[in-house]
């Protein structure tokens, strides 16, 4: 028997949460919090890239994390700088993984959800949202 999982994204204050539910015993719910920047980046990647690209990106990022763990924590003594570097790599992996989950599950971006709620956003509204997401993905706001 295969486990069926479903996903949704919720806003939590200024941040976001990926919520996974499954049909296993007790119907567990897993919540993965992440930043607004990761929301923008994962949404853009999921919408603009192919499934194969998104999957490859996640795998390469996971390999980078594994190499970082070896370099920062096995080959040498731990430092504060190594902690920051590995945290950054793990955050990139989380973003890539959320993008892959979004792509596989067909989770809409926030701009798509807004468009569905408002039914007919203007082109100006759409372009403003696209520019905002791109700025957030670059780290600006």
Secondary structure, DSSP 8 states (H G I E B T S, - for coil): ----EEEEEEEETTEEEEEEEESSTT--EEEEEE-HHHHHHHHHHHHHS-HHHHHHHHHHHHHHHHHHHIIIIISS---HHHHHHHHHHHHHHHHHHHHHHHHHHT---HHHHHHHHHSS--HHHHHHHHHHHHHHHHT--
